């Protein structure tokens, strides 16, 4: 696992690759591959979220847990799937809330790259998973790496919005400076919890209001202009 991270993110994160936890993670992934296990997303897309949303562009962070573990789904952006793959249930619920909040029609695809290109960092806490085994790569080192990414964003002076869906993401965002950044917390959009307060939380309009108040360009959340 070479870094493969471009631009300022690459410079900021180089020190992490020399740390014991990252070397241990690299060995673990190498071992999994040697055992012919299928890992998602493909190696070239491990750091897709960072390469798609350069450090200088970040204005929103959406935090996920780990990648989708079905064939053809994961491509390095949380909640997003590749074009041609049916949007999973959590993403369908995100689209429903987007419709309720902003009256935007849900797209037929599940690709969120258009958000990433506008400065929405779609960051999973764990960046890899074994095919068919949700959570298989948890507690192997990725969490420490993505904690560092959150820490770097938290340190910047530019006000940034963090969207933390579910208890896992909220715990990971415990140290965010709420006097400077906007932190929106609600239940996870999964079918098991969306009815407990995710629906009706209006996160998209809240984020845009915050960005405008802080002199930043709002996000055009409409995904129908893509593909």
C-alpha positions as a Markdown table, in Angstrom:
| # | Residue | x | y | z |
|---|---|---|---|---|
| 1 | Unk | 0.0 | 0.0 | 0.0 |
| 2 | Unk | 1.9 | 3.0 | -1.3 |
| 3 | Unk | 0.3 | 6.2 | -0.2 |
| 4 | Unk | -1.3 | 7.1 | -3.6 |
| 5 | Unk | -2.6 | 10.3 | -2.0 |
| 6 | Unk | -2.3 | 13.4 | -4.2 |
| 7 | Unk | -1.6 | 17.0 | -3.4 |
| 8 | Unk | -1.8 | 18.6 | 0.0 |
| 9 | Unk | -3.5 | 15.6 | 1.6 |
| 10 | Unk | -0.4 | 13.5 | 0.5 |
| 11 | Unk | 2.0 | 16.0 | 2.2 |
| 12 | Unk | -0.1 | 16.2 | 5.4 |
| 13 | Unk | -0.5 | 12.5 | 5.7 |
| 14 | Unk | 3.0 | 11.2 | 4.7 |
| 15 | Unk | 4.1 | 11.0 | 8.4 |
| 16 | Unk | 1.3 | 8.5 | 9.1 |
| 17 | Unk | 2.7 | 6.0 | 6.7 |
| 18 | Unk | 5.9 | 5.7 | 8.8 |
| 19 | Unk | 4.0 | 5.0 | 12.0 |
| 20 | Unk | 3.8 | 1.4 | 13.4 |
| 21 | Unk | 0.0 | 1.2 | 13.1 |
| 22 | Unk | 0.1 | 2.0 | 9.4 |
| 23 | Unk | 2.9 | -0.6 | 8.8 |
| 24 | Unk | 0.9 | -3.2 | 10.7 |
| 25 | Unk | -2.2 | -2.3 | 8.5 |
| 26 | Unk | -0.1 | -2.6 | 5.4 |
| 27 | Unk | 1.1 | -6.1 | 6.4 |
| 28 | Unk | -2.5 | -7.1 | 7.3 |
| 29 | Unk | -3.8 | -6.1 | 3.8 |
| 30 | Unk | -0.9 | -7.7 | 2.1 |
| 31 | Unk | -1.6 | -11.0 | 4.0 |
| 32 | Unk | -5.3 | -10.8 | 3.0 |
| 33 | Unk | -4.4 | -10.4 | -0.7 |
| 34 | Unk | -1.9 | -13.2 | -0.5 |
| 35 | Unk | -4.7 | -15.4 | 0.8 |
| 36 | Unk | -6.7 | -14.5 | -2.4 |
| 37 | Unk | -9.4 | -12.7 | -0.4 |
| 38 | Unk | -11.3 | -10.1 | -2.3 |
| 39 | Unk | -11.0 | -6.6 | -0.9 |
| 40 | Unk | -13.3 | -3.7 | -1.6 |
| 41 | Unk | -12.7 | -1.1 | -2.9 |
| 42 | Unk | -9.9 | -1.9 | -5.4 |
| 43 | Unk | -6.5 | -0.8 | -4.2 |
| 44 | Unk | -6.4 | 2.2 | -6.5 |
| 45 | Unk | -9.5 | 3.6 | -4.8 |
| 46 | Unk | -8.5 | 3.2 | -1.1 |
| 47 | Unk | -7.9 | 6.9 | -1.0 |
| 48 | Unk | -10.4 | 8.0 | -3.6 |
| 49 | Unk | -12.3 | 10.3 | -1.1 |
| 50 | Unk | -9.1 | 12.3 | -0.4 |
| 51 | Unk | -8.1 | 12.5 | -4.1 |
| 52 | Unk | -11.6 | 13.5 | -5.2 |
| 53 | Unk | -11.9 | 16.2 | -2.5 |
| 54 | Unk | -8.5 | 18.0 | -2.1 |
| 55 | Unk | -7.6 | 19.4 | 1.3 |
| 56 | Unk | -8.1 | 23.0 | 0.1 |
| 57 | Unk | -11.6 | 22.3 | -1.1 |
| 58 | Unk | -13.1 | 20.6 | 2.0 |
| 59 | Unk | -16.2 | 22.4 | 3.3 |
| 60 | Unk | -18.3 | 19.5 | 4.4 |
| 61 | Unk | -17.4 | 16.1 | 5.9 |
| 62 | Unk | -19.8 | 13.2 | 5.8 |
| 63 | Unk | -18.6 | 10.4 | 7.9 |
| 64 | Unk | -19.4 | 6.7 | 7.2 |
| 65 | Unk | -18.3 | 3.5 | 8.8 |
| 66 | Unk | -16.8 | 1.0 | 6.4 |
| 67 | Unk | -17.2 | 0.3 | 2.7 |
| 68 | Unk | -20.0 | -1.6 | 1.1 |
| 69 | Unk | -19.0 | -5.3 | 0.9 |
| 70 | Unk | -21.0 | -6.4 | -2.2 |
| 71 | Unk | -19.4 | -6.7 | -5.7 |
| 72 | Unk | -19.1 | -3.5 | -7.7 |
| 73 | Unk | -20.5 | -1.2 | -4.9 |
| 74 | Unk | -17.6 | 0.4 | -3.0 |
| 75 | Unk | -15.5 | 3.0 | -4.8 |
| 76 | Unk | -13.9 | 4.8 | -1.9 |
| 77 | Unk | -16.6 | 7.4 | -1.1 |
| 78 | Unk | -18.9 | 6.7 | 1.9 |
| 79 | Unk | -22.6 | 6.0 | 1.0 |
| 80 | Unk | -21.8 | 6.1 | -2.7 |
| 81 | Unk | -21.9 | 3.3 | -5.2 |
| 82 | Unk | -20.6 | 3.1 | -8.8 |
| 83 | Unk | -23.0 | 4.0 | -11.6 |
| 84 | Unk | -25.0 | 1.0 | -12.7 |
| 85 | Unk | -25.3 | -0.3 | -9.1 |
| 86 | Unk | -28.7 | 0.1 | -7.4 |
| 87 | Unk | -28.5 | 2.6 | -4.5 |
| 88 | Unk | -28.5 | 0.7 | -1.2 |
| 89 | Unk | -31.2 | 1.3 | 1.4 |
| 90 | Unk | -29.3 | 3.9 | 3.4 |
| 91 | Unk | -28.6 | 5.9 | 0.3 |
| 92 | Unk | -32.2 | 5.7 | -0.8 |
| 93 | Unk | -33.2 | 7.2 | 2.6 |
| 94 | Unk | -30.6 | 10.0 | 2.2 |
| 95 | Unk | -32.3 | 10.7 | -1.2 |
| 96 | Unk | -35.8 | 10.7 | 0.5 |
| 97 | Unk | -34.6 | 13.2 | 3.1 |
| 98 | Unk | -33.0 | 15.4 | 0.3 |
| 99 | Unk | -36.4 | 15.4 | -1.4 |
| 100 | Unk | -38.2 | 16.4 | 1.8 |
| 101 | Unk | -35.5 | 19.0 | 2.7 |
| 102 | Unk | -34.7 | 20.6 | -0.7 |
| 103 | Unk | -37.4 | 19.2 | -3.0 |
| 104 | Unk | -34.7 | 17.5 | -5.2 |
| 105 | Unk | -35.8 | 14.5 | -7.1 |
| 106 | Unk | -33.8 | 11.4 | -6.3 |
| 107 | Unk | -31.4 | 10.4 | -9.1 |
| 108 | Unk | -31.6 | 6.9 | -10.6 |
| 109 | Unk | -27.9 | 6.2 | -9.8 |
| 110 | Unk | -26.0 | 6.1 | -6.4 |
| 111 | Unk | -22.8 | 7.9 | -7.4 |
| 112 | Unk | -22.0 | 10.9 | -5.1 |
| 113 | Unk | -18.9 | 12.1 | -6.9 |
| 114 | Unk | -20.6 | 15.3 | -7.8 |
| 115 | Unk | -20.8 | 16.1 | -4.1 |
| 116 | Unk | -17.1 | 15.2 | -3.6 |
| 117 | Unk | -16.1 | 17.5 | -6.5 |
| 118 | Unk | -17.8 | 20.4 | -4.7 |
| 119 | Unk | -15.9 | 19.9 | -1.4 |
| 120 | Unk | -17.9 | 17.3 | 0.4 |
| 121 | Unk | -15.4 | 14.8 | 1.8 |
| 122 | Unk | -17.2 | 11.4 | 1.8 |
| 123 | Unk | -15.0 | 9.7 | 4.4 |
| 124 | Unk | -15.4 | 6.2 | 5.7 |
| 125 | Unk | -13.8 | 5.5 | 9.1 |
| 126 | Unk | -12.4 | 2.2 | 7.7 |
| 127 | Unk | -11.3 | 2.3 | 4.1 |
| 128 | Unk | -11.3 | -1.4 | 3.2 |
| 129 | Unk | -13.5 | -4.4 | 3.7 |
| 130 | Unk | -13.5 | -8.1 | 2.7 |
| 131 | Unk | -16.1 | -9.2 | 0.2 |
| 132 | Unk | -19.3 | -10.3 | 2.0 |
| 133 | Unk | -17.9 | -9.6 | 5.5 |
| 134 | Unk | -19.1 | -6.2 | 6.8 |
| 135 | Unk | -16.7 | -4.8 | 9.4 |
| 136 | Unk | -14.0 | -7.4 | 8.6 |
| 137 | Unk | -11.2 | -4.7 | 8.5 |
| 138 | Unk | -12.2 | -2.8 | 11.7 |
| 139 | Unk | -9.6 | -2.3 | 14.4 |
| 140 | Unk | -6.7 | -2.9 | 12.0 |
| 141 | Unk | -5.5 | 0.7 | 12.0 |
| 142 | Unk | -7.7 | 2.5 | 9.5 |
| 143 | Unk | -9.6 | 4.3 | 12.4 |
| 144 | Unk | -6.4 | 5.9 | 13.6 |
| 145 | Unk | -5.6 | 7.1 | 10.1 |
| 146 | Unk | -9.1 | 8.6 | 9.6 |
| 147 | Unk | -9.0 | 10.2 | 13.1 |
| 148 | Unk | -5.9 | 12.0 | 11.9 |
| 149 | Unk | -7.8 | 13.3 | 8.8 |
| 150 | Unk | -10.6 | 14.6 | 11.0 |
| 151 | Unk | -8.1 | 16.2 | 13.4 |
| 152 | Unk | -6.4 | 18.0 | 10.4 |
| 153 | Unk | -9.7 | 19.4 | 9.2 |
| 154 | Unk | -10.7 | 20.4 | 12.8 |
| 155 | Unk | -7.5 | 22.4 | 13.1 |
| 156 | Unk | -8.2 | 24.6 | 10.1 |
| 157 | Unk | -9.6 | 28.1 | 10.7 |
| 158 | Unk | -12.1 | 27.8 | 7.8 |
| 159 | Unk | -15.6 | 26.9 | 9.2 |
| 160 | Unk | -16.5 | 23.4 | 8.0 |
| 161 | Unk | -19.7 | 21.4 | 8.4 |
| 162 | Unk | -19.6 | 17.8 | 9.8 |
| 163 | Unk | -22.5 | 15.4 | 9.2 |
| 164 | Unk | -22.4 | 12.6 | 11.7 |
| 165 | Unk | -25.1 | 10.0 | 11.2 |
| 166 | Unk | -25.4 | 7.3 | 13.8 |
| 167 | Unk | -23.6 | 6.6 | 17.1 |
| 168 | Unk | -20.4 | 5.4 | 15.5 |
| 169 | Unk | -19.8 | 8.6 | 13.5 |
| 170 | Unk | -20.8 | 10.7 | 16.5 |
| 171 | Unk | -18.2 | 9.1 | 18.7 |
| 172 | Unk | -15.6 | 9.6 | 16.1 |
| 173 | Unk | -16.5 | 13.3 | 16.0 |
| 174 | Unk | -16.3 | 13.9 | 19.7 |
| 175 | Unk | -13.3 | 16.2 | 19.5 |
| 176 | Unk | -14.5 | 18.5 | 16.8 |
| 177 | Unk | -14.5 | 22.2 | 17.8 |
| 178 | Unk | -18.1 | 23.1 | 17.8 |
| 179 | Unk | -17.4 | 26.8 | 18.4 |
| 180 | Unk | -15.9 | 27.0 | 14.9 |
| 181 | Unk | -17.4 | 24.2 | 12.9 |
| 182 | Unk | -21.0 | 23.1 | 12.4 |
| 183 | Unk | -21.7 | 19.5 | 13.7 |
| 184 | Unk | -25.0 | 18.0 | 12.7 |
| 185 | Unk | -25.9 | 14.7 | 14.4 |
| 186 | Unk | -28.8 | 12.5 | 13.8 |
| 187 | Unk | -29.6 | 8.7 | 13.7 |
| 188 | Unk | -28.2 | 6.8 | 10.8 |
| 189 | Unk | -30.1 | 6.7 | 7.5 |
| 190 | Unk | -30.3 | 2.9 | 7.6 |
| 191 | Unk | -33.8 | 1.4 | 7.4 |
| 192 | Unk | -33.3 | 0.3 | 11.1 |
| 193 | Unk | -32.9 | 3.8 | 12.5 |
| 194 | Unk | -34.0 | 6.4 | 9.9 |
| 195 | Unk | -37.4 | 6.8 | 11.5 |
| 196 | Unk | -35.9 | 7.7 | 14.8 |
| 197 | Unk | -34.9 | 11.2 | 13.8 |
| 198 | Unk | -33.0 | 11.0 | 10.5 |
| 199 | Unk | -36.1 | 11.8 | 8.5 |
| 200 | Unk | -37.0 | 15.4 | 9.1 |
| 201 | Unk | -33.5 | 16.5 | 10.2 |
| 202 | Unk | -33.0 | 18.7 | 7.1 |
| 203 | Unk | -29.2 | 18.5 | 7.1 |
| 204 | Unk | -28.7 | 19.7 | 3.5 |
| 205 | Unk | -30.4 | 23.1 | 4.0 |
| 206 | Unk | -28.7 | 23.5 | 7.4 |
| 207 | Unk | -25.3 | 23.0 | 5.9 |
| 208 | Unk | -25.9 | 25.4 | 3.0 |
| 209 | Unk | -27.2 | 28.1 | 5.4 |
| 210 | Unk | -24.0 | 27.6 | 7.5 |
| 211 | Unk | -21.7 | 27.8 | 4.5 |
| 212 | Unk | -23.4 | 31.0 | 3.2 |
| 213 | Unk | -23.3 | 32.6 | 6.7 |
| 214 | Unk | -19.5 | 32.0 | 6.7 |
| 215 | Unk | -18.9 | 33.3 | 3.2 |
| 216 | Unk | -18.5 | 29.9 | 1.6 |
| 217 | Unk | -20.2 | 28.6 | -1.6 |
| 218 | Unk | -23.2 | 26.4 | -0.8 |
| 219 | Unk | -23.3 | 22.8 | -2.1 |
| 220 | Unk | -25.5 | 22.0 | -5.1 |
| 221 | Unk | -26.9 | 18.7 | -3.8 |
| 222 | Unk | -28.7 | 17.9 | -7.0 |
| 223 | Unk | -27.3 | 14.7 | -8.5 |
| 224 | Unk | -29.6 | 14.6 | -11.5 |
| 225 | Unk | -27.2 | 16.8 | -13.5 |
| 226 | Unk | -24.5 | 14.0 | -13.3 |
| 227 | Unk | -24.3 | 11.0 | -15.7 |
